Structures are given as C-alpha cells and as structure tokens.
C-alpha cells in the first residue's frame, strides 16, 4: 500500500524469454507481467521443496490473485495507518530513541578517528 492509501498492484516476474499471456489468468486486474532470464528468484531451494508441482508458472497468477484480495482490505489498511501513527496522527508512536542513528555508525566513526590519530 502506498502512503496515500492506494494498494499497489502486483508485478509478476516469470523466468522465461517471451511474454505468454496464458500465465496471467486469475491475476488481479491491471497487474503487470515481466519476463526475466533468472526470474529474480532469490530462493534456490524452492524447486526442491515443491517437487511434483509441474507447470507452477501457470498457477502463479491465480494464487497471487487469491491472496491479494484477502490481504488488501480497508480494515488492514486502517489498522496499519493507526499502528504507525499516520491516521489519526499520533506523535507518541515513535520516540527520539527510535529515530536515533544506528550504533554501527558510531563504531565506524570511532574506528576512523582511531586510525587518523595514529
């Protein structure tokens, strides 16, 4: 969901050379389809755990369409905006500590200072 409260439609990326519209049945309307040589899958063990599921590409858009509509509800959006203090505005959701710089930055600065001092 965007900060304006609009749900962003999914972009489906398939591992293949050419676009095949037969892969899109069941996808949310106005979803976008892309193809890629590697499919941008970061999980190498996915085929091993899903053995026996042939033609998974043909089912992907329908599966995404099913879960997209269950997850993209007004109720969830309102709860998310309330949780992060966006609507209604709640300045007490985050404290100064939440907005403080990371201690990793302090470590890096201290190392640079120590190196320059020698």
Secondary structure, 3 states (H helix, E strand, C coil): CCCCCCCCCCEEEEECCCCCHHHCCCCCCCCEEEEECCCCCCCCCHHHHCCCCCCHHHHHHHHHHHHHHHHCCHHHHHHHHHHCCCCCCCCCCCCCCCCCCCHHHHHHHHHHHHHHHC
